[in-house]
Each structure stands twice: as structure tokens, then as C-alpha cells.
Amino acid sequence: MPECKEIFDTLSMYLDRDLSPESLEAIEAHVSDCKPCVEFVASLRRSIELCRRHEPVELPGPLDPEARDRLRAAYDAYRAARGG
Ligand SMILES: [Zn+2]
């Protein structure tokens, strides 16, 4: 069972469905059983969809490093707020 931190490390790839089926299964098993991760993935997905709505391109690109850093900070704050 992956840790929450490992989930975050692969989260952007997970959201882009850019992982092996095995990794996807492991992440989905974790987030379906870990309420903070369920909520975080849901809110992350919403923010990414909001961002992409303003993109002129149809195919989503990878997250840029700055966005990744912001997401990591948000994730750390989110987990700290929940005592995770
Ligand atoms: Zn978790």
C-alpha cells in the first residue's frame, strides 16, 4: 500500500492517466481507502480542469514545475491541517 506522500509524487501522472495499470491500481486502491487523498484528488482534479478550461490547446500538457511546486505546497499544507 503506497503512502500518501508517494501518491502525491505520482499524482500529476495519475491525473493524466500516464501510469502503468499496476501503478494506477495501487493509487486507486489507496485513494479509495484514504479519505484525505480522496478529497485531495477530487479538489486537485477540479483545479486542473479549471486551469485547462483557459488553455487554447485541446490536449493537456504536463504540469509545469512551478505548478508542481504549488501543488506540493498545497498538499503538504492539506495533510498538515489534517494531522496527516
Ligand atoms: Zn492517503
PDB file of the backbone (N, CA, C, O) and the ligand in Angstrom, with CONECT records:
HET     ZN  A 101       1
ATOM      1  N   MET A   1       0.849  -1.213   0.000  1.00  0.00           N
ATOM      2  CA  MET A   1       0.000   0.000   0.000  1.00  0.00           C
ATOM      3  C   MET A   1       0.873   1.247   0.000  1.00  0.00           C
ATOM      4  O   MET A   1       1.657   1.441   0.929  1.00  0.00           O
ATOM      5  N   PRO A   2       0.759   2.096  -1.015  1.00  0.00           N
ATOM      6  CA  PRO A   2       1.598   3.303  -1.057  1.00  0.00           C
ATOM      7  C   PRO A   2       1.229   4.282   0.054  1.00  0.00           C
ATOM      8  O   PRO A   2       0.095   4.300   0.531  1.00  0.00           O
ATOM      9  N   GLU A   3       2.203   5.092   0.457  1.00  0.00           N
ATOM     10  CA  GLU A   3       1.947   6.148   1.417  1.00  0.00           C
ATOM     11  C   GLU A   3       1.335   7.354   0.708  1.00  0.00           C
ATOM     12  O   GLU A   3       1.419   7.476  -0.514  1.00  0.00           O
ATOM     13  N   CYS A   4       0.713   8.252   1.496  1.00  0.00           N
ATOM     14  CA  CYS A   4       0.115   9.471   0.927  1.00  0.00           C
ATOM     15  C   CYS A   4       1.168  10.243   0.127  1.00  0.00           C
ATOM     16  O   CYS A   4       0.882  10.762  -0.951  1.00  0.00           O
ATOM     17  N   LYS A   5       2.401  10.312   0.675  1.00  0.00           N
ATOM     18  CA  LYS A   5       3.458  11.070   0.020  1.00  0.00           C
ATOM     19  C   LYS A   5       3.781  10.483  -1.362  1.00  0.00           C
ATOM     20  O   LYS A   5       4.000  11.218  -2.325  1.00  0.00           O
ATOM     21  N   GLU A   6       3.804   9.177  -1.436  1.00  0.00           N
ATOM     22  CA  GLU A   6       4.066   8.531  -2.725  1.00  0.00           C
ATOM     23  C   GLU A   6       2.930   8.789  -3.695  1.00  0.00           C
ATOM     24  O   GLU A   6       3.146   8.934  -4.898  1.00  0.00           O
ATOM     25  N   ILE A   7       1.721   8.847  -3.166  1.00  0.00           N
ATOM     26  CA  ILE A   7       0.569   9.167  -4.006  1.00  0.00           C
ATOM     27  C   ILE A   7       0.785  10.530  -4.659  1.00  0.00           C
ATOM     28  O   ILE A   7       0.575  10.707  -5.859  1.00  0.00           O
ATOM     29  N   PHE A   8       1.213  11.495  -3.826  1.00  0.00           N
ATOM     30  CA  PHE A   8       1.410  12.828  -4.388  1.00  0.00           C
ATOM     31  C   PHE A   8       2.457  12.807  -5.487  1.00  0.00           C
ATOM     32  O   PHE A   8       2.290  13.449  -6.523  1.00  0.00           O
ATOM     33  N   ASP A   9       3.543  12.065  -5.260  1.00  0.00           N
ATOM     34  CA  ASP A   9       4.642  12.064  -6.229  1.00  0.00           C
ATOM     35  C   ASP A   9       4.193  11.602  -7.614  1.00  0.00           C
ATOM     36  O   ASP A   9       4.767  12.007  -8.624  1.00  0.00           O
ATOM     37  N   THR A  10       3.182  10.767  -7.657  1.00  0.00           N
ATOM     38  CA  THR A  10       2.730  10.254  -8.949  1.00  0.00           C
ATOM     39  C   THR A  10       1.377  10.835  -9.354  1.00  0.00           C
ATOM     40  O   THR A  10       0.775  10.432 -10.350  1.00  0.00           O
ATOM     41  N   LEU A  11       0.912  11.812  -8.534  1.00  0.00           N
ATOM     42  CA  LEU A  11      -0.448  12.303  -8.731  1.00  0.00           C
ATOM     43  C   LEU A  11      -0.672  12.980 -10.072  1.00  0.00           C
ATOM     44  O   LEU A  11      -1.701  12.770 -10.715  1.00  0.00           O
ATOM     45  N   SER A  12       0.294  13.796 -10.499  1.00  0.00           N
ATOM     46  CA  SER A  12       0.081  14.500 -11.765  1.00  0.00           C
ATOM     47  C   SER A  12       0.047  13.514 -12.927  1.00  0.00           C
ATOM     48  O   SER A  12      -0.694  13.698 -13.893  1.00  0.00           O
ATOM     49  N   MET A  13       0.859  12.466 -12.820  1.00  0.00           N
ATOM     50  CA  MET A  13       0.827  11.422 -13.849  1.00  0.00           C
ATOM     51  C   MET A  13      -0.481  10.640 -13.755  1.00  0.00           C
ATOM     52  O   MET A  13      -1.072  10.248 -14.761  1.00  0.00           O
ATOM     53  N   TYR A  14      -0.915  10.428 -12.504  1.00  0.00           N
ATOM     54  CA  TYR A  14      -2.178   9.724 -12.299  1.00  0.00           C
ATOM     55  C   TYR A  14      -3.321  10.494 -12.952  1.00  0.00           C
ATOM     56  O   TYR A  14      -4.173   9.911 -13.623  1.00  0.00           O
ATOM     57  N   LEU A  15      -3.328  11.802 -12.749  1.00  0.00           N
ATOM     58  CA  LEU A  15      -4.407  12.624 -13.299  1.00  0.00           C
ATOM     59  C   LEU A  15      -4.366  12.633 -14.819  1.00  0.00           C
ATOM     60  O   LEU A  15      -5.399  12.787 -15.471  1.00  0.00           O
ATOM     61  N   ASP A  16      -3.179  12.468 -15.384  1.00  0.00           N
ATOM     62  CA  ASP A  16      -3.049  12.420 -16.839  1.00  0.00           C
ATOM     63  C   ASP A  16      -3.180  10.995 -17.369  1.00  0.00           C
ATOM     64  O   ASP A  16      -3.057  10.761 -18.571  1.00  0.00           O
ATOM     65  N   ARG A  17      -3.431  10.034 -16.457  1.00  0.00           N
ATOM     66  CA  ARG A  17      -3.535   8.621 -16.850  1.00  0.00           C
ATOM     67  C   ARG A  17      -2.258   8.172 -17.564  1.00  0.00           C
ATOM     68  O   ARG A  17      -2.293   7.406 -18.526  1.00  0.00           O
ATOM     69  N   ASP A  18      -1.109   8.687 -17.047  1.00  0.00           N
ATOM     70  CA  ASP A  18       0.175   8.431 -17.674  1.00  0.00           C
ATOM     71  C   ASP A  18       0.985   7.469 -16.809  1.00  0.00           C
ATOM     72  O   ASP A  18       2.191   7.645 -16.641  1.00  0.00           O
ATOM     73  N   LEU A  19       0.325   6.463 -16.268  1.00  0.00           N
ATOM     74  CA  LEU A  19       0.984   5.498 -15.394  1.00  0.00           C
ATOM     75  C   LEU A  19       0.679   4.089 -15.885  1.00  0.00           C
ATOM     76  O   LEU A  19      -0.257   3.869 -16.654  1.00  0.00           O
ATOM     77  N   SER A  20       1.481   3.152 -15.429  1.00  0.00           N
ATOM     78  CA  SER A  20       1.204   1.754 -15.763  1.00  0.00           C
ATOM     79  C   SER A  20      -0.090   1.325 -15.066  1.00  0.00           C
ATOM     80  O   SER A  20      -0.452   1.890 -14.034  1.00  0.00           O
ATOM     81  N   PRO A  21      -0.782   0.336 -15.621  1.00  0.00           N
ATOM     82  CA  PRO A  21      -2.017  -0.151 -14.977  1.00  0.00           C
ATOM     83  C   PRO A  21      -1.784  -0.568 -13.531  1.00  0.00           C
ATOM     84  O   PRO A  21      -2.651  -0.376 -12.678  1.00  0.00           O
ATOM     85  N   GLU A  22      -0.605  -1.141 -13.252  1.00  0.00           N
ATOM     86  CA  GLU A  22      -0.298  -1.563 -11.883  1.00  0.00           C
ATOM     87  C   GLU A  22      -0.244  -0.363 -10.941  1.00  0.00           C
ATOM     88  O   GLU A  22      -0.780  -0.405  -9.833  1.00  0.00           O
ATOM     89  N   SER A  23       0.419   0.722 -11.401  1.00  0.00           N
ATOM     90  CA  SER A  23       0.533   1.908 -10.567  1.00  0.00           C
ATOM     91  C   SER A  23      -0.828   2.563 -10.373  1.00  0.00           C
ATOM     92  O   SER A  23      -1.161   3.008  -9.275  1.00  0.00           O
ATOM     93  N   LEU A  24      -1.615   2.620 -11.450  1.00  0.00           N
ATOM     94  CA  LEU A  24      -2.956   3.187 -11.348  1.00  0.00           C
ATOM     95  C   LEU A  24      -3.776   2.420 -10.317  1.00  0.00           C
ATOM     96  O   LEU A  24      -4.483   3.013  -9.503  1.00  0.00           O
ATOM     97  N   GLU A  25      -3.673   1.095 -10.364  1.00  0.00           N
ATOM     98  CA  GLU A  25      -4.431   0.271  -9.423  1.00  0.00           C
ATOM     99  C   GLU A  25      -4.007   0.551  -7.986  1.00  0.00           C
ATOM    100  O   GLU A  25      -4.843   0.669  -7.090  1.00  0.00           O
ATOM    101  N   ALA A  26      -2.692   0.657  -7.781  1.00  0.00           N
ATOM    102  CA  ALA A  26      -2.192   0.906  -6.433  1.00  0.00           C
ATOM    103  C   ALA A  26      -2.683   2.250  -5.917  1.00  0.00           C
ATOM    104  O   ALA A  26      -3.083   2.371  -4.759  1.00  0.00           O
ATOM    105  N   ILE A  27      -2.650   3.263  -6.785  1.00  0.00           N
ATOM    106  CA  ILE A  27      -3.095   4.593  -6.370  1.00  0.00           C
ATOM    107  C   ILE A  27      -4.593   4.593  -6.109  1.00  0.00           C
ATOM    108  O   ILE A  27      -5.054   5.144  -5.109  1.00  0.00           O
ATOM    109  N   GLU A  28      -5.350   3.977  -7.008  1.00  0.00           N
ATOM    110  CA  GLU A  28      -6.795   3.978  -6.812  1.00  0.00           C
ATOM    111  C   GLU A  28      -7.187   3.192  -5.566  1.00  0.00           C
ATOM    112  O   GLU A  28      -8.133   3.555  -4.867  1.00  0.00           O
ATOM    113  N   ALA A  29      -6.453   2.111  -5.291  1.00  0.00           N
ATOM    114  CA  ALA A  29      -6.713   1.361  -4.066  1.00  0.00           C
ATOM    115  C   ALA A  29      -6.451   2.248  -2.852  1.00  0.00           C
ATOM    116  O   ALA A  29      -7.209   2.214  -1.882  1.00  0.00           O
ATOM    117  N   HIS A  30      -5.379   3.041  -2.904  1.00  0.00           N
ATOM    118  CA  HIS A  30      -5.060   3.916  -1.776  1.00  0.00           C
ATOM    119  C   HIS A  30      -6.093   5.022  -1.627  1.00  0.00           C
ATOM    120  O   HIS A  30      -6.631   5.223  -0.538  1.00  0.00           O
ATOM    121  N   VAL A  31      -6.379   5.745  -2.715  1.00  0.00           N
ATOM    122  CA  VAL A  31      -7.261   6.906  -2.585  1.00  0.00           C
ATOM    123  C   VAL A  31      -8.706   6.487  -2.296  1.00  0.00           C
ATOM    124  O   VAL A  31      -9.486   7.287  -1.779  1.00  0.00           O
ATOM    125  N   SER A  32      -9.067   5.255  -2.620  1.00  0.00           N
ATOM    126  CA  SER A  32     -10.431   4.838  -2.307  1.00  0.00           C
ATOM    127  C   SER A  32     -10.549   4.464  -0.833  1.00  0.00           C
ATOM    128  O   SER A  32     -11.650   4.292  -0.309  1.00  0.00           O
ATOM    129  N   ASP A  33      -9.400   4.341  -0.175  1.00  0.00           N
ATOM    130  CA  ASP A  33      -9.393   3.881   1.204  1.00  0.00           C
ATOM    131  C   ASP A  33      -8.819   4.924   2.152  1.00  0.00           C
ATOM    132  O   ASP A  33      -8.610   4.654   3.335  1.00  0.00           O
ATOM    133  N   CYS A  34      -8.566   6.114   1.627  1.00  0.00           N
ATOM    134  CA  CYS A  34      -7.877   7.152   2.396  1.00  0.00           C
ATOM    135  C   CYS A  34      -8.599   8.472   2.142  1.00  0.00           C
ATOM    136  O   CYS A  34      -8.382   9.122   1.119  1.00  0.00           O
ATOM    137  N   LYS A  35      -9.462   8.860   3.087  1.00  0.00           N
ATOM    138  CA  LYS A  35     -10.341   9.995   2.865  1.00  0.00           C
ATOM    139  C   LYS A  35      -9.592  11.278   2.487  1.00  0.00           C
ATOM    140  O   LYS A  35     -10.004  11.953   1.544  1.00  0.00           O
ATOM    141  N   PRO A  36      -8.503  11.644   3.189  1.00  0.00           N
ATOM    142  CA  PRO A  36      -7.786  12.867   2.784  1.00  0.00           C
ATOM    143  C   PRO A  36      -7.353  12.823   1.328  1.00  0.00           C
ATOM    144  O   PRO A  36      -7.443  13.828   0.623  1.00  0.00           O
ATOM    145  N   CYS A  37      -6.883  11.669   0.872  1.00  0.00           N
ATOM    146  CA  CYS A  37      -6.440  11.547  -0.518  1.00  0.00           C
ATOM    147  C   CYS A  37      -7.626  11.634  -1.481  1.00  0.00           C
ATOM    148  O   CYS A  37      -7.516  12.261  -2.534  1.00  0.00           O
ATOM    149  N   VAL A  38      -8.748  11.017  -1.136  1.00  0.00           N
ATOM    150  CA  VAL A  38      -9.949  11.102  -1.979  1.00  0.00           C
ATOM    151  C   VAL A  38     -10.308  12.561  -2.193  1.00  0.00           C
ATOM    152  O   VAL A  38     -10.526  13.005  -3.321  1.00  0.00           O
ATOM    153  N   GLU A  39     -10.367  13.308  -1.079  1.00  0.00           N
ATOM    154  CA  GLU A  39     -10.777  14.708  -1.169  1.00  0.00           C
ATOM    155  C   GLU A  39      -9.738  15.532  -1.910  1.00  0.00           C
ATOM    156  O   GLU A  39     -10.071  16.423  -2.691  1.00  0.00           O
ATOM    157  N   PHE A  40      -8.462  15.216  -1.650  1.00  0.00           N
ATOM    158  CA  PHE A  40      -7.417  15.995  -2.312  1.00  0.00           C
ATOM    159  C   PHE A  40      -7.423  15.749  -3.811  1.00  0.00           C
ATOM    160  O   PHE A  40      -7.329  16.693  -4.596  1.00  0.00           O
ATOM    161  N   VAL A  41      -7.530  14.506  -4.211  1.00  0.00           N
ATOM    162  CA  VAL A  41      -7.551  14.184  -5.643  1.00  0.00           C
ATOM    163  C   VAL A  41      -8.742  14.861  -6.309  1.00  0.00           C
ATOM    164  O   VAL A  41      -8.620  15.386  -7.416  1.00  0.00           O
ATOM    165  N   ALA A  42      -9.894  14.851  -5.639  1.00  0.00           N
ATOM    166  CA  ALA A  42     -11.088  15.470  -6.209  1.00  0.00           C
ATOM    167  C   ALA A  42     -10.883  16.969  -6.392  1.00  0.00           C
ATOM    168  O   ALA A  42     -11.235  17.518  -7.436  1.00  0.00           O
ATOM    169  N   SER A  43     -10.310  17.646  -5.371  1.00  0.00           N
ATOM    170  CA  SER A  43     -10.134  19.088  -5.479  1.00  0.00           C
ATOM    171  C   SER A  43      -9.039  19.423  -6.485  1.00  0.00           C
ATOM    172  O   SER A  43      -9.117  20.425  -7.196  1.00  0.00           O
ATOM    173  N   LEU A  44      -8.017  18.572  -6.534  1.00  0.00           N
ATOM    174  CA  LEU A  44      -6.931  18.776  -7.494  1.00  0.00           C
ATOM    175  C   LEU A  44      -7.463  18.659  -8.921  1.00  0.00           C
ATOM    176  O   LEU A  44      -7.125  19.455  -9.798  1.00  0.00           O
ATOM    177  N   ARG A  45      -8.285  17.667  -9.123  1.00  0.00           N
ATOM    178  CA  ARG A  45      -8.871  17.445 -10.431  1.00  0.00           C
ATOM    179  C   ARG A  45      -9.698  18.658 -10.865  1.00  0.00           C
ATOM    180  O   ARG A  45      -9.641  19.087 -12.017  1.00  0.00           O
ATOM    181  N   ARG A  46     -10.468  19.200  -9.917  1.00  0.00           N
ATOM    182  CA  ARG A  46     -11.275  20.376 -10.230  1.00  0.00           C
ATOM    183  C   ARG A  46     -10.391  21.560 -10.600  1.00  0.00           C
ATOM    184  O   ARG A  46     -10.675  22.265 -11.569  1.00  0.00           O
ATOM    185  N   SER A  47      -9.307  21.790  -9.828  1.00  0.00           N
ATOM    186  CA  SER A  47      -8.440  22.938 -10.138  1.00  0.00           C
ATOM    187  C   SER A  47      -7.787  22.765 -11.492  1.00  0.00           C
ATOM    188  O   SER A  47      -7.669  23.725 -12.253  1.00  0.00           O
ATOM    189  N   ILE A  48      -7.360  21.545 -11.803  1.00  0.00           N
ATOM    190  CA  ILE A  48      -6.706  21.311 -13.083  1.00  0.00           C
ATOM    191  C   ILE A  48      -7.684  21.502 -14.229  1.00  0.00           C
ATOM    192  O   ILE A  48      -7.332  22.063 -15.267  1.00  0.00           O
ATOM    193  N   GLU A  49      -8.904  21.038 -14.042  1.00  0.00           N
ATOM    194  CA  GLU A  49      -9.912  21.239 -15.086  1.00  0.00           C
ATOM    195  C   GLU A  49     -10.201  22.713 -15.286  1.00  0.00           C
ATOM    196  O   GLU A  49     -10.386  23.165 -16.416  1.00  0.00           O
ATOM    197  N   LEU A  50     -10.241  23.471 -14.188  1.00  0.00           N
ATOM    198  CA  LEU A  50     -10.460  24.911 -14.282  1.00  0.00           C
ATOM    199  C   LEU A  50      -9.328  25.566 -15.054  1.00  0.00           C
ATOM    200  O   LEU A  50      -9.573  26.419 -15.907  1.00  0.00           O
ATOM    201  N   CYS A  51      -8.077  25.173 -14.762  1.00  0.00           N
ATOM    202  CA  CYS A  51      -6.919  25.721 -15.458  1.00  0.00           C
ATOM    203  C   CYS A  51      -7.002  25.416 -16.948  1.00  0.00           C
ATOM    204  O   CYS A  51      -6.783  26.279 -17.798  1.00  0.00           O
ATOM    205  N   ARG A  52      -7.324  24.166 -17.232  1.00  0.00           N
ATOM    206  CA  ARG A  52      -7.303  23.731 -18.627  1.00  0.00           C
ATOM    207  C   ARG A  52      -8.416  24.358 -19.438  1.00  0.00           C
ATOM    208  O   ARG A  52      -8.314  24.458 -20.661  1.00  0.00           O
ATOM    209  N   ARG A  53      -9.474  24.781 -18.776  1.00  0.00           N
ATOM    210  CA  ARG A  53     -10.566  25.423 -19.492  1.00  0.00           C
ATOM    211  C   ARG A  53     -10.070  26.693 -20.196  1.00  0.00           C
ATOM    212  O   ARG A  53     -10.642  27.129 -21.194  1.00  0.00           O
ATOM    213  N   HIS A  54      -8.987  27.278 -19.650  1.00  0.00           N
ATOM    214  CA  HIS A  54      -8.451  28.513 -20.233  1.00  0.00           C
ATOM    215  C   HIS A  54      -7.350  28.246 -21.248  1.00  0.00           C
ATOM    216  O   HIS A  54      -6.853  29.162 -21.903  1.00  0.00           O
ATOM    217  N   GLU A  55      -6.975  26.962 -21.367  1.00  0.00           N
ATOM    218  CA  GLU A  55      -5.929  26.633 -22.334  1.00  0.00           C
ATOM    219  C   GLU A  55      -6.509  26.601 -23.745  1.00  0.00           C
ATOM    220  O   GLU A  55      -7.589  26.052 -23.962  1.00  0.00           O
ATOM    221  N   PRO A  56      -5.800  27.184 -24.695  1.00  0.00           N
ATOM    222  CA  PRO A  56      -6.280  27.161 -26.081  1.00  0.00           C
ATOM    223  C   PRO A  56      -6.081  25.803 -26.756  1.00  0.00           C
ATOM    224  O   PRO A  56      -6.691  25.533 -27.791  1.00  0.00           O
ATOM    225  N   VAL A  57      -5.240  24.954 -26.183  1.00  0.00           N
ATOM    226  CA  VAL A  57      -4.970  23.653 -26.798  1.00  0.00           C
ATOM    227  C   VAL A  57      -5.968  22.614 -26.306  1.00  0.00           C
ATOM    228  O   VAL A  57      -6.489  22.715 -25.195  1.00  0.00           O
ATOM    229  N   GLU A  58      -6.227  21.621 -27.138  1.00  0.00           N
ATOM    230  CA  GLU A  58      -7.174  20.578 -26.751  1.00  0.00           C
ATOM    231  C   GLU A  58      -6.523  19.514 -25.885  1.00  0.00           C
ATOM    232  O   GLU A  58      -7.129  19.020 -24.934  1.00  0.00           O
ATOM    233  N   LEU A  59      -5.273  19.160 -26.219  1.00  0.00           N
ATOM    234  CA  LEU A  59      -4.586  18.144 -25.446  1.00  0.00           C
ATOM    235  C   LEU A  59      -3.863  18.790 -24.265  1.00  0.00           C
ATOM    236  O   LEU A  59      -3.077  19.718 -24.457  1.00  0.00           O
ATOM    237  N   PRO A  60      -4.118  18.315 -23.054  1.00  0.00           N
ATOM    238  CA  PRO A  60      -3.453  18.878 -21.886  1.00  0.00           C
ATOM    239  C   PRO A  60      -1.977  18.517 -21.868  1.00  0.00           C
ATOM    240  O   PRO A  60      -1.601  17.380 -22.150  1.00  0.00           O
ATOM    241  N   GLY A  61      -1.146  19.497 -21.533  1.00  0.00           N
ATOM    242  CA  GLY A  61       0.277  19.228 -21.394  1.00  0.00           C
ATOM    243  C   GLY A  61       0.573  18.811 -19.969  1.00  0.00           C
ATOM    244  O   GLY A  61      -0.311  18.825 -19.112  1.00  0.00           O
ATOM    245  N   PRO A  62       1.823  18.437 -19.716  1.00  0.00           N
ATOM    246  CA  PRO A  62       2.208  18.107 -18.341  1.00  0.00           C
ATOM    247  C   PRO A  62       2.223  19.354 -17.470  1.00  0.00           C
ATOM    248  O   PRO A  62       2.362  20.470 -17.970  1.00  0.00           O
ATOM    249  N   LEU A  63       2.082  19.161 -16.181  1.00  0.00           N
ATOM    250  CA  LEU A  63       2.165  20.286 -15.256  1.00  0.00           C
ATOM    251  C   LEU A  63       3.565  20.879 -15.310  1.00  0.00           C
ATOM    252  O   LEU A  63       4.557  20.151 -15.343  1.00  0.00           O
ATOM    253  N   ASP A  64       3.639  22.219 -15.317  1.00  0.00           N
ATOM    254  CA  ASP A  64       4.976  22.803 -15.291  1.00  0.00           C
ATOM    255  C   ASP A  64       5.525  22.730 -13.865  1.00  0.00           C
ATOM    256  O   ASP A  64       4.767  22.577 -12.908  1.00  0.00           O
ATOM    257  N   PRO A  65       6.873  22.844 -13.731  1.00  0.00           N
ATOM    258  CA  PRO A  65       7.500  22.659 -12.409  1.00  0.00           C
ATOM    259  C   PRO A  65       6.942  23.615 -11.363  1.00  0.00           C
ATOM    260  O   PRO A  65       6.813  23.250 -10.194  1.00  0.00           O
ATOM    261  N   GLU A  66       6.610  24.834 -11.775  1.00  0.00           N
ATOM    262  CA  GLU A  66       6.087  25.809 -10.819  1.00  0.00           C
ATOM    263  C   GLU A  66       4.733  25.351 -10.275  1.00  0.00           C
ATOM    264  O   GLU A  66       4.470  25.453  -9.077  1.00  0.00           O
ATOM    265  N   ALA A  67       3.884  24.849 -11.161  1.00  0.00           N
ATOM    266  CA  ALA A  67       2.585  24.338 -10.739  1.00  0.00           C
ATOM    267  C   ALA A  67       2.766  23.140  -9.819  1.00  0.00           C
ATOM    268  O   ALA A  67       2.040  22.991  -8.836  1.00  0.00           O
ATOM    269  N   ARG A  68       3.730  22.292 -10.133  1.00  0.00           N
ATOM    270  CA  ARG A  68       4.030  21.126  -9.300  1.00  0.00           C
ATOM    271  C   ARG A  68       4.429  21.558  -7.895  1.00  0.00           C
ATOM    272  O   ARG A  68       3.974  20.992  -6.901  1.00  0.00           O
ATOM    273  N   ASP A  69       5.305  22.592  -7.832  1.00  0.00           N
ATOM    274  CA  ASP A  69       5.733  23.095  -6.525  1.00  0.00           C
ATOM    275  C   ASP A  69       4.544  23.611  -5.727  1.00  0.00           C
ATOM    276  O   ASP A  69       4.421  23.351  -4.530  1.00  0.00           O
ATOM    277  N   ARG A  70       3.661  24.355  -6.417  1.00  0.00           N
ATOM    278  CA  ARG A  70       2.477  24.880  -5.735  1.00  0.00           C
ATOM    279  C   ARG A  70       1.591  23.742  -5.249  1.00  0.00           C
ATOM    280  O   ARG A  70       1.057  23.798  -4.141  1.00  0.00           O
ATOM    281  N   LEU A  71       1.436  22.723  -6.064  1.00  0.00           N
ATOM    282  CA  LEU A  71       0.613  21.589  -5.675  1.00  0.00           C
ATOM    283  C   LEU A  71       1.231  20.851  -4.499  1.00  0.00           C
ATOM    284  O   LEU A  71       0.524  20.402  -3.597  1.00  0.00           O
ATOM    285  N   ARG A  72       2.568  20.727  -4.512  1.00  0.00           N
ATOM    286  CA  ARG A  72       3.238  20.061  -3.398  1.00  0.00           C
ATOM    287  C   ARG A  72       3.017  20.844  -2.112  1.00  0.00           C
ATOM    288  O   ARG A  72       2.716  20.261  -1.071  1.00  0.00           O
ATOM    289  N   ALA A  73       3.167  22.179  -2.183  1.00  0.00           N
ATOM    290  CA  ALA A  73       2.947  23.020  -1.006  1.00  0.00           C
ATOM    291  C   ALA A  73       1.505  22.887  -0.528  1.00  0.00           C
ATOM    292  O   ALA A  73       1.247  22.780   0.671  1.00  0.00           O
ATOM    293  N   ALA A  74       0.570  22.896  -1.476  1.00  0.00           N
ATOM    294  CA  ALA A  74      -0.839  22.758  -1.117  1.00  0.00           C
ATOM    295  C   ALA A  74      -1.092  21.403  -0.478  1.00  0.00           C
ATOM    296  O   ALA A  74      -1.864  21.291   0.475  1.00  0.00           O
ATOM    297  N   TYR A  75      -0.447  20.388  -1.000  1.00  0.00           N
ATOM    298  CA  TYR A  75      -0.638  19.042  -0.482  1.00  0.00           C
ATOM    299  C   TYR A  75      -0.078  18.923   0.930  1.00  0.00           C
ATOM    300  O   TYR A  75      -0.720  18.362   1.818  1.00  0.00           O
ATOM    301  N   ASP A  76       1.141  19.464   1.130  1.00  0.00           N
ATOM    302  CA  ASP A  76       1.740  19.424   2.462  1.00  0.00           C
ATOM    303  C   ASP A  76       0.869  20.158   3.471  1.00  0.00           C
ATOM    304  O   ASP A  76       0.652  19.676   4.583  1.00  0.00           O
ATOM    305  N   ALA A  77       0.364  21.342   3.074  1.00  0.00           N
ATOM    306  CA  ALA A  77      -0.489  22.127   3.968  1.00  0.00           C
ATOM    307  C   ALA A  77      -1.779  21.367   4.253  1.00  0.00           C
ATOM    308  O   ALA A  77      -2.268  21.355   5.383  1.00  0.00           O
ATOM    309  N   TYR A  78      -2.315  20.744   3.231  1.00  0.00           N
ATOM    310  CA  TYR A  78      -3.558  19.997   3.370  1.00  0.00           C
ATOM    311  C   TYR A  78      -3.390  18.858   4.370  1.00  0.00           C
ATOM    312  O   TYR A  78      -4.230  18.657   5.247  1.00  0.00           O
ATOM    313  N   ARG A  79      -2.290  18.112   4.226  1.00  0.00           N
ATOM    314  CA  ARG A  79      -2.051  16.984   5.118  1.00  0.00           C
ATOM    315  C   ARG A  79      -1.744  17.468   6.519  1.00  0.00           C
ATOM    316  O   ARG A  79      -2.205  16.868   7.490  1.00  0.00           O
ATOM    317  N   ALA A  80      -0.965  18.556   6.650  1.00  0.00           N
ATOM    318  CA  ALA A  80      -0.634  19.081   7.973  1.00  0.00           C
ATOM    319  C   ALA A  80      -1.905  19.525   8.692  1.00  0.00           C
ATOM    320  O   ALA A  80      -2.050  19.312   9.896  1.00  0.00           O
ATOM    321  N   ALA A  81      -2.828  20.146   7.947  1.00  0.00           N
ATOM    322  CA  ALA A  81      -4.078  20.612   8.538  1.00  0.00           C
ATOM    323  C   ALA A  81      -4.914  19.448   9.055  1.00  0.00           C
ATOM    324  O   ALA A  81      -5.721  19.611   9.970  1.00  0.00           O
ATOM    325  N   ARG A  82      -4.717  18.279   8.467  1.00  0.00           N
ATOM    326  CA  ARG A  82      -5.479  17.104   8.878  1.00  0.00           C
ATOM    327  C   ARG A  82      -4.668  16.199   9.783  1.00  0.00           C
ATOM    328  O   ARG A  82      -5.083  15.081  10.090  1.00  0.00           O
ATOM    329  N   GLY A  83      -3.507  16.686  10.211  1.00  0.00           N
ATOM    330  CA  GLY A  83      -2.685  15.900  11.105  1.00  0.00           C
ATOM    331  C   GLY A  83      -2.068  14.687  10.417  1.00  0.00           C
ATOM    332  O   GLY A  83      -1.637  13.739  11.073  1.00  0.00           O
ATOM    333  N   GLY A  84      -2.031  14.729   9.080  1.00  0.00           N
ATOM    334  CA  GLY A  84      -1.557  13.581   8.360  1.00  0.00           C
ATOM    335  C   GLY A  84      -0.067  13.578   8.231  1.00  0.00           C
ATOM    336  O   GLY A  84       0.500  12.659   7.639  1.00  0.00           O
TER     337      GLY A  84
HETATM  338 ZN    ZN A 101      -3.579   8.908   1.515  1.00  0.00          ZN2+
END
